[in-house]
Amino acid sequence: MAILNVIDRDGRPHELEAVEGWWVMEILRDYKVGIEGVCGGSCDCATCHVVVAPEWTGRLPEPRAEEIDALDTLPLIEPTSRLSCQIIWSDDLDGLTLTLAEAA
């Protein structure tokens, strides 16, 4: 099984087993590492904001306009900020590292 590496808001690392075809938000929410995902993945709330490790950004699909608009509502974003509800897990992402962004 593929592994998703997550650093939670307290700086603790987690290795999560990830399932092909799931949204990264679903994986984070199911493991209860601190993602709310209030809108359930409809790209409306930005409560699933994560910061992707820079070495992984080129391996992810580009964000769509809706995701960029949702990120723009946040008070602080990073160059590698993404919404985890917009990243579909595939085994090609084995080892992906991300940090949970501070809650807005």
C-alpha distance (Angstrom), angle and dihedral (degrees) to the residues before:
residue distance angle dihedral
M1 . . .
A2 3.80 . .
I3 3.80 121.9 .
L4 3.79 129.6 -132.0
N5 3.81 112.6 -160.2
V6 3.80 113.4 -147.5
I7 3.77 131.9 -177.6
D8 3.80 109.1 -157.4
R9 3.80 126.2 -145.4
D10 3.80 90.7 -90.4
G11 3.81 91.2 56.0
R12 3.81 94.3 -106.6
P13 3.82 116.9 141.5
H14 3.81 121.7 -131.6
E15 3.80 130.4 -171.5
L16 3.79 108.8 -150.3
E17 3.78 125.8 -170.1
A18 3.78 106.6 -126.9
V19 3.79 130.1 -152.7
E20 3.80 122.2 -137.9
G21 3.80 112.5 -108.8
W22 3.82 97.3 19.0
W23 3.78 122.0 121.5
V24 3.80 110.7 -110.0
M25 3.84 87.4 -124.8
E26 3.81 89.7 60.7
I27 3.79 91.5 51.4
L28 3.81 92.1 49.1
R29 3.80 92.8 45.6
D30 3.81 94.2 47.5
Y31 3.81 91.4 51.5
K32 3.82 89.4 48.5
V33 3.80 95.9 -132.4
G34 3.81 94.3 147.6
I35 3.81 109.6 -76.2
E36 3.79 116.1 130.9
G37 3.80 103.0 -169.4
V38 3.80 89.5 -169.8
C39 3.82 95.0 176.5
G40 3.80 92.3 49.0
G41 3.78 94.4 -120.4
S42 3.80 101.8 -48.8
C43 3.83 92.4 124.6
D44 3.82 92.5 -116.1
C45 3.81 108.1 110.6
A46 3.84 108.5 34.8
T47 3.83 90.6 -145.2
C48 3.81 88.1 130.0
H49 3.82 93.5 62.5
V50 3.80 113.5 151.3
V51 3.79 134.8 173.0
V52 3.79 111.9 -130.9
A53 3.80 118.5 -144.7
P54 3.82 106.2 -102.0
E55 3.80 94.0 -120.4
W56 3.83 89.2 61.6
T57 3.80 101.3 48.4
G58 3.80 94.6 87.2
R59 3.80 90.7 53.6
L60 3.80 94.3 57.7
P61 3.80 125.4 78.8
E62 3.79 114.2 -98.6
P63 3.83 113.5 -94.6
R64 3.79 115.8 -100.5
A65 3.80 122.0 -125.0
E66 3.83 92.1 -99.2
E67 3.79 91.3 56.6
I68 3.80 92.7 47.6
D69 3.82 90.0 49.5
A70 3.83 91.2 51.1
L71 3.81 91.9 48.0
D72 3.80 89.4 50.5
T73 3.82 88.9 63.2
L74 3.80 91.3 63.6
P75 3.80 121.0 94.7
L76 3.81 93.9 -133.2
I77 3.78 129.9 23.5
E78 3.79 133.3 167.2
P79 3.81 127.7 -137.6
T80 3.81 88.7 -103.3
S81 3.82 97.0 43.2
R82 3.78 116.0 137.7
L83 3.78 138.7 166.1
S84 3.78 108.5 -112.5
C85 3.82 89.6 -146.7
Q86 3.80 88.0 68.8
I87 3.82 97.8 53.2
I88 3.79 115.9 85.2
W89 3.78 112.4 -154.6
S90 3.77 118.1 -121.8
D91 3.77 127.6 169.7
D92 3.83 86.9 -111.8
L93 3.80 84.6 74.5
D94 3.81 93.0 59.7
G95 3.80 105.5 144.9
L96 3.82 95.9 21.0
T97 3.78 109.1 162.3
L98 3.78 123.9 -153.1
T99 3.78 139.2 160.9
L100 3.77 124.7 -138.2
A101 3.80 107.8 -116.6
E102 3.76 120.2 -127.2
A103 3.80 112.3 -85.9
A104 3.79 112.0 -99.2
